[in-house]
Amino acid sequence: MRRIFKYELMVTDFQTVNSYNYFKPLSIIVQDGRPMLYAIIDDETGSRQWPIRTYGTGQDVDDNECDEQFVGTYTLVEGIVVYHVFWRY
């Protein structure tokens, strides 16, 4: 069955999200000071680790960026620090 799940993101350059084979990121928001990734999943599909990359504004971007899909941008520290999140499908 397809549902919308949320996943807390760490503030780090690279991480994986343990989810399902069907995984479609929707957006990112900050909730209670923590970045959350919202995605449509299908919990009747097998599990999979999805790679997530986070870049701060001004940070060098990986050469493999063309293989990554932009998910969204979020801010911390009252909007002073800005991060941009990508996932690899």
GIBELVEN-V510793 format. One line per field, one symbol per residue. ss: DSSP state (a for helix, b for strand, c for the rest). phi: phi as a letter, one per 40 degrees, with the letter a starting at -180 (. if undefined). psi: psi as a letter, one per 40 degrees, with the letter a starting at -180 (. if undefined). A space follows every 10 residues. Layout:
ss = ???
phi = ???
psi = ???
//
This chain:
ss = cbbbbbbbcc cccbbbbbbb ccbbbbbbbb bccbbbbbbb bbccccbbbb bbbbbbcccc ccaaaaabbb bbbbbbcccc bbbbbbbbc
phi = .cabbbbcbc cacbabbcab dcabcbabbb bfgbcbbbac bbccbccacb cbbbbcdgcc bdccdccbbc bibbbbffgc bbbbbbbbb
psi = hhihiihhii gidhiihhai dhhhidihih hfehhhhhih iheeiiiihh hhhhhiheih hieedeeihh diiiiiffed hhihhiih.
//
